[in-house]
Structure formats: structure tokens, C-alpha cells
Amino acid sequence: MSMTGSDRYDRSERLMWAGRAIAYAGSYARLCAHAVPQLLDAAEVGPGSWLLDVGTGPGTVAAAACARGAKVTAVDAEPTMVDLAARAAPTADVRVAALPELPFSDGEFDAVTANFVLNHVGRPGLALTELRRVLRPGGCVGLTIWAVPPDAGQALLGRAIQAAGAVRPPHLPTGLAPEDDFPRDENGLSGLMNAAGLRDAVCETLRWNHRAGAEEWWSGPAAGIAFGGQMVQSQTPRVRAEIKRHFDHLSAEFADEDGVLTLPHAALLARARR
Ligand SMILES: C[S@@+](CC[C@H](N)C(=O)[O-])C[C@H]1O[C@@H](n2cnc3c(N)ncnc32)[C@H](O)[C@@H]1O
């Protein structure tokens, strides 16, 4: 069978995350953790809820849900993430599994969460249909993704990459196939949830300032995390050094007197019911 564009996208995501759990945990995980309390509230996770956290990464959502007294199952496509999540949430059932096919029966969970995961799958609509399938009738799904256009802190690395004249390597996908893509705004995400058969979809924009040292903020891309990191790592040493030089220069816009960056971010938080 020939490989479709979305298969290629998913394969490139698998390679992108492979072996990078510790680097992610030391960089972007702290950024993504910001949304966790609101995400758990949106999915109505409380004592005794049966929760599935998909794309759990180092287990930030899973651990917070366990602390609320939920009974947690968590999955991630990347085995090194599963190892970290199992340590972060020792009472959770943590396994390797990948959207769009989850190894659970219909209606198993009261709640499903996916924190900054739907923006990493080749077929977001199909992924949502699968999240809906494993929810019990009336159960709640809570999701976050990055908003487009990005806020200034999110745009910093892209500006440095562009200023350095870096070119996208052929192995990195340009984006989703048009038939799989959707607008990364409140209407776009709630529309996708409705189209997946979910109901009462509501979406809001979260805005916050992430504070990080410049070297911590650089450590994610330097380790190849996410699309920007893959762009950095696939350049020649000369272009990589140029990106870093522009990054250092542009970072000054966000730095306080101690050199700590204040980076504005915007994300979409959505919830819906089965
Ligand atoms: C940006 S990280 C978010 C991790 C975590 N939810 C958090 O809040 O820090 C994206 C995660 O999604 C996982 N992932 C990407 N595609 C996936 C898929 N198709 N199925 C399951 N997990 C996936 C990655 O391995 C990675 O751990």
C-alpha cells in the first residue's frame, strides 16, 4: 500500500520525538504545563474520574490528574516519553499507543485529554473521532493546541531561522494535506470537534507569559524538539551558528535585567462532550 501525505506526516512526527523525552522535559514541557489545570477543569476531571491522557509526554497531565484523585490511563507514541510518564505518575496505567488508533474499547473513559497533541497528528479529524469513541456518552474531551497566528514569544525561533536563511530540508513535511487541515482559531477547532461528532464544543484562547532563561529556551530547538528544532538540527554547522546568533540578538527584546525572557504565548483550549 502506498504511503499517504498524512502517513508521511505521522512518520516524521515519530522520528521527531524519538529519544527526545528528557530534552523535552527540560525545555518545552514547562511551557505546556501552564494549560494543565484549565485543561483538567475543562474535561471535568475530579476524584474518581476515569481519565485517558493521550500524547502524555513526560506525564504532566497524568500526574496532575492523579493528584486530583482521578484513575488515570496515559498513552504516548514515543517509548521514552512513556518511561518518564510512568515515573511522574506511578499510580497511572501508562502505555505506548498512537493516534488515530487507540487500544481501548468504546466508551471506556469519563474524560479524555490531549495537551498540545492534536497539532502533532497527520489527521486531526480522525484523531478526534477516536477520542470520541473511547469516551462514555456524556463524557468530556479537553484539548489544547497552539493558536495561529502565534504570539511574539512563539514567533521568536522562527524569526531567527528565517533571518539565518535556513532552508527546510526535504524530509520535513510542509504541513497537513489541505483536506486534513483546519483553521487554528476558536471557530476552526470547535468546528473540527463538531465535525467529529462531538457536541457542545466550546473553545477559548489562553494567553500567558512564559518565563525562561535564554539558554533553557534555546535547549529545546538545539535538541531537535518540534518543527523548529528539526529545522535547526538539519542545518549545516555554519547555518546553525547563524540561527543561534540571531536567536541571541532577538531574545534581547524579551529579556529583563537578569537576562530572563518573558515570552507571550497563545493557545486554544477546547472542550466538548460525546
Ligand atoms: C508537545 S508534546 C505534549 C506532551 C504532553 N501532553 C505535555 O503536556 O507536555 C506532544 C506529545 O505527543 C506525542 N505524540 C505525537 N503524535 C502522537 C500520536 N499520533 N499519538 C500519540 N502521541 C503522539 C509525542 O510523542 C509527544 O510526547
The ligand as an SDF file (V2000), in Angstrom:
LIG
                    3D

 27 29  0  0  0  0  0  0  0  0999 V2000
    4.1650   18.7200   22.6410 C   0  0  0  0  0  0  0  0  0  0  0  0
    4.2590   17.1400   23.3340 S   0  0  0  0  0  0  0  0  0  0  0  0
    2.9980   17.2800   24.6150 C   0  0  0  0  0  0  0  0  0  0  0  0
    3.2480   16.3110   25.7270 C   0  0  0  0  0  0  0  0  0  0  0  0
    2.3350   16.4500   26.9420 C   0  0  0  0  0  0  0  0  0  0  0  0
    0.9290   16.2990   26.5830 N   0  0  0  0  0  0  0  0  0  0  0  0
    2.5700   17.7220   27.7240 C   0  0  0  0  0  0  0  0  0  0  0  0
    1.5820   18.3370   28.1300 O   0  0  0  0  0  0  0  0  0  0  0  0
    3.7290   18.0730   27.9590 O   0  0  0  0  0  0  0  0  0  0  0  0
    3.4630   16.0990   22.1400 C   0  0  0  0  0  0  0  0  0  0  0  0
    3.4460   14.6440   22.5410 C   0  0  0  0  0  0  0  0  0  0  0  0
    2.5520   13.9560   21.6670 O   0  0  0  0  0  0  0  0  0  0  0  0
    3.1140   12.7070   21.3350 C   0  0  0  0  0  0  0  0  0  0  0  0
    2.5130   12.3200   20.0610 N   0  0  0  0  0  0  0  0  0  0  0  0
    2.7270   12.8350   18.8350 C   0  0  0  0  0  0  0  0  0  0  0  0
    1.9480   12.2130   17.9280 N   0  0  0  0  0  0  0  0  0  0  0  0
    1.2250   11.2830   18.6080 C   0  0  0  0  0  0  0  0  0  0  0  0
    0.2500   10.3240   18.2240 C   0  0  0  0  0  0  0  0  0  0  0  0
   -0.1310   10.1970   16.9410 N   0  0  0  0  0  0  0  0  0  0  0  0
   -0.2830    9.5280   19.1710 N   0  0  0  0  0  0  0  0  0  0  0  0
    0.1100    9.6480   20.4690 C   0  0  0  0  0  0  0  0  0  0  0  0
    1.0470   10.5200   20.8750 N   0  0  0  0  0  0  0  0  0  0  0  0
    1.5880   11.3540   19.9610 C   0  0  0  0  0  0  0  0  0  0  0  0
    4.6020   12.9810   21.2670 C   0  0  0  0  0  0  0  0  0  0  0  0
    5.3550   11.7790   21.3820 O   0  0  0  0  0  0  0  0  0  0  0  0
    4.7810   13.9400   22.4330 C   0  0  0  0  0  0  0  0  0  0  0  0
    5.0400   13.2470   23.6230 O   0  0  0  0  0  0  0  0  0  0  0  0
  1  2  1  0
  2  3  1  0
  2 10  1  0
  3  4  1  0
  4  5  1  0
  5  6  1  0
  5  7  1  0
  7  8  2  0
  7  9  1  0
 10 11  1  0
 11 12  1  0
 11 26  1  0
 12 13  1  0
 13 14  1  0
 13 24  1  0
 14 15  1  0
 14 23  1  0
 15 16  2  0
 16 17  1  0
 17 18  1  0
 17 23  2  0
 18 19  1  0
 18 20  2  0
 20 21  1  0
 21 22  2  0
 22 23  1  0
 24 25  1  0
 24 26  1  0
 26 27  1  0
M  CHG  2   2   1   9  -1
M  END
$$$$
